[in-house]
Amino acid sequence: MNLIVATDYTHYATDVLRIIKNFQNEGNLIGPGTRNIVKWIIINNMTLNFKSFKQHNIINRHVYKYYRKSKAKRSFEYAHLLISKNFYTPKPIAYVEFHDCIGLTNSYYISEQLENGFTLEDVFLNKNSFEDWQEIVKGYTLLIYQLHEQGIEFIDNSPGNFLIKKINNEYRFFLVDLNRMNFHERFENADRFKNFSRVTNDPDILQIIGQEYSLLSGISPEQCLEEIIKATNRQKTKRKVKKVLKFYKYFLK
């Protein structure tokens, strides 16, 4: 077992291990729990978020022990990196890895549970319920541009992975699901636009993203919008192909 606890939260180590030991029966489930299992649990008057990553096949178990950092470790390290660069993410508390002779068996990432917020997905799906949804979209675009300028590619750039809280009349964006990022010394425009492929197909929202990214980057609004739409269309096609393949795979069993 490997337990790493953030400097300010070492006093949580015993409780973290106790909860993980009985994880199946502890805490309150967030979401369906069909892939990764996420729960919130109160410890010492602080609400923590426990994420148990889906177990890997035997090959990936070996890879994640000897050749690649586990998803839990990457989440923990990337959270610290983002905070060091003045971006927001729930406070990283700890990560835990369990191994056997073959490789990684289980891993957990523990962070602060944010309360009284909403997701960017809530805005995109119900934008007419948010009076200032356009400002929220602009704030999101600014965040992505700032990440790009730092050479950070947040691969899981989908609206469900941004938690939003209004603090002092300003919207603050917190990144979650951090285990997949790329880092670029030179972040080419083509890769920047590709990074928007999972965001939305809503033309009104894409229009604002394109215009705002243009203002920030100096790239023409026409090019920004065209390239972002191309990226979202390619992603849409990939999803359709995956569905067809799953359909045939089911009937060819």
C-alpha positions in Angstrom: 0.0 0.0 0.0 1.1 3.5 -0.7 -0.6 6.4 1.1 0.4 10.0 0.4 -1.3 12.8 2.4 -1.0 16.5 1.6 1.1 18.4 4.2 -1.8 20.3 5.8 -3.9 17.2 6.2 -1.7 14.5 7.7 -4.1 14.2 10.6 -6.6 12.7 8.2 -4.4 9.7 7.4 -5.9 7.2 9.9 -9.5 8.2 9.0 -8.8 7.9 5.3 -7.5 4.4 5.6 -10.4 3.4 7.9 -12.9 4.6 5.3 -11.2 2.9 2.4 -11.0 -0.4 4.3 -14.8 -0.3 4.5 -15.5 1.8 1.4 -18.3 -0.4 0.1 -20.4 0.5 3.2 -19.2 4.0 3.9 -20.2 7.4 2.6 -22.9 8.8 0.2 -22.7 7.9 -3.4 -22.4 10.6 -6.0 -23.6 9.7 -9.5 -24.4 6.2 -10.8 -21.1 4.6 -9.8 -21.0 2.5 -13.0 -17.4 3.2 -13.8 -15.6 5.0 -11.0 -17.2 5.2 -7.6 -17.4 8.6 -6.0 -18.7 9.3 -2.5 -18.7 12.1 0.0 -18.0 11.5 3.6 -17.7 13.9 6.6 -14.5 13.7 8.7 -13.8 16.1 11.5 -16.4 18.6 10.3 -14.9 18.6 6.8 -16.7 17.0 3.8 -14.3 14.9 1.7 -14.7 13.5 -1.7 -13.5 9.9 -2.2 -13.0 8.6 -5.8 -12.3 5.0 -6.3 -11.0 4.3 -9.8 -12.3 1.4 -11.9 -10.1 -1.7 -11.6 -7.9 -2.2 -14.7 -7.2 -5.4 -16.7 -4.1 -7.4 -15.9 -1.9 -5.6 -18.5 -2.8 -2.1 -17.3 -2.4 -3.2 -13.7 1.2 -4.0 -14.5 1.6 -0.8 -16.5 0.2 1.4 -13.7 2.6 -0.1 -11.1 5.9 -0.1 -13.0 5.7 2.3 -16.0 3.0 4.9 -15.5 1.6 6.9 -12.6 -1.8 5.7 -11.3 -4.9 7.9 -12.0 -5.1 8.7 -8.3 -1.5 9.8 -8.1 -1.9 12.0 -11.3 -5.0 13.5 -9.9 -3.2 14.5 -6.7 -0.2 15.8 -8.4 -2.1 17.7 -11.1 -4.3 19.3 -8.4 -1.2 20.7 -6.7 0.2 21.9 -10.1 -3.0 23.7 -10.9 -3.2 25.4 -7.5 0.5 26.5 -7.9 -0.4 28.2 -11.1 -3.4 30.0 -9.5 -6.1 27.8 -11.0 -8.9 26.4 -8.9 -9.6 22.8 -8.1 -11.0 21.1 -4.9 -8.2 20.9 -2.3 -6.2 17.7 -2.8 -6.1 15.7 0.5 -4.5 12.4 -0.3 -4.2 9.4 -2.6 -3.9 5.7 -1.9 -2.6 2.9 -4.0 -2.8 -0.9 -3.4 -0.6 -3.4 -5.2 0.0 -7.1 -5.4 2.7 -9.0 -7.2 1.1 -8.4 -10.6 0.5 -4.7 -10.3 -2.0 -2.0 -9.2 -5.2 -3.4 -7.7 -7.0 -0.3 -6.4 -6.4 3.4 -6.2 -8.3 6.3 -4.5 -8.1 10.0 -4.8 -9.4 12.1 -1.8 -10.2 15.8 -2.2 -12.3 18.5 -0.7 -16.0 18.2 -1.5 -17.3 21.5 -2.8 -20.8 22.5 -1.6 -23.4 24.9 -2.9 -22.2 25.0 -6.5 -23.3 23.8 -9.9 -21.7 22.4 -13.0 -21.0 24.0 -16.3 -23.1 21.1 -17.7 -26.1 22.5 -15.7 -25.7 25.8 -17.5 -25.3 24.3 -20.9 -28.3 22.0 -20.6 -30.5 24.7 -19.0 -29.0 28.0 -20.1 -32.3 29.8 -20.1 -32.6 29.1 -16.4 -29.4 31.1 -15.8 -29.9 34.8 -16.3 -26.2 35.5 -17.0 -25.3 32.2 -18.8 -23.4 34.1 -21.4 -21.1 35.6 -18.8 -20.5 32.1 -17.5 -19.6 30.8 -20.9 -17.2 33.7 -21.3 -15.7 32.9 -17.9 -15.2 29.3 -19.0 -13.5 30.3 -22.2 -11.2 32.6 -20.4 -10.2 29.7 -18.1 -9.4 27.4 -21.0 -7.4 30.2 -22.8 -5.4 30.7 -19.6 -4.7 27.0 -19.3 -3.6 26.9 -23.0 -1.3 29.8 -22.4 0.3 27.8 -19.6 0.7 24.9 -22.0 -1.9 22.8 -20.1 -4.3 20.6 -22.1 -7.2 19.5 -19.9 -8.1 16.4 -21.9 -11.5 15.8 -20.2 -12.7 19.2 -21.1 -16.4 18.4 -20.9 -18.9 20.6 -19.0 -19.5 18.1 -16.3 -15.9 18.5 -15.1 -16.2 22.1 -14.1 -17.8 23.0 -10.8 -18.9 26.6 -10.4 -19.4 28.7 -7.3 -20.3 32.4 -7.1 -17.9 34.1 -4.7 -18.0 37.8 -4.1 -20.3 38.3 -7.2 -17.8 36.5 -9.4 -18.1 33.0 -10.9 -15.2 30.7 -9.9 -14.5 27.6 -11.9 -13.0 24.5 -10.2 -11.6 21.7 -12.4 -12.3 18.1 -11.4 -11.5 14.7 -12.9 -7.9 15.7 -13.3 -6.1 12.5 -14.1 -5.8 13.2 -17.9 -3.7 16.2 -18.9 -1.0 16.9 -21.5 1.6 19.6 -21.2 3.0 21.5 -24.1 6.1 23.7 -24.4 4.4 25.1 -27.6 0.7 24.7 -27.7 -0.3 24.8 -31.4 -3.6 26.4 -32.4 -4.8 23.1 -34.0 -4.4 21.3 -30.7 -6.0 24.2 -28.8 -9.1 24.0 -30.9 -9.2 20.2 -30.7 -9.3 20.6 -26.9 -12.9 22.0 -27.3 -14.2 18.8 -29.0 -16.1 17.5 -26.0 -17.7 20.8 -24.9 -21.1 21.1 -26.6 -22.9 21.1 -29.9 -25.1 24.1 -28.9 -24.5 26.6 -31.7 -25.2 29.6 -29.4 -22.7 28.5 -26.9 -20.1 27.7 -29.6 -20.6 31.1 -31.1 -19.7 32.8 -27.8 -16.8 30.5 -27.2 -15.4 31.3 -30.6 -15.9 35.0 -30.3 -14.3 35.1 -26.8 -11.4 32.9 -27.7 -10.8 35.2 -30.6 -10.7 38.3 -28.4 -8.2 36.6 -26.1 -6.0 35.0 -28.7 -6.0 37.5 -31.5 -7.1 34.7 -33.9 -10.0 35.7 -36.2 -13.5 34.9 -34.8 -14.3 33.1 -38.1 -11.3 30.8 -37.8 -12.0 30.1 -34.1 -15.6 29.2 -34.6 -14.9 27.1 -37.7 -12.1 25.1 -36.1 -14.1 24.5 -32.9 -17.1 23.3 -34.8 -14.9 21.0 -36.9 -13.5 19.5 -33.6 -17.0 19.0 -32.1 -18.2 17.4 -35.3 -15.3 15.0 -35.4 -16.0 14.0 -31.8 -19.7 13.5 -32.7 -18.7 11.2 -35.5 -16.4 9.2 -33.2 -19.3 8.7 -30.8 -21.6 7.5 -33.5 -19.0 5.0 -34.8 -18.5 3.7 -31.2 -22.2 3.2 -30.8 -22.4 1.2 -34.0 -19.4 -0.9 -33.0 -20.9 -1.6 -29.6 -24.2 -2.6 -31.3 -22.5 -5.1 -33.6 -20.3 -6.4 -30.8 -23.3 -7.1 -28.7 -25.0 -9.2 -31.4 -21.8 -11.0 -32.4 -21.1 -12.4 -29.0 
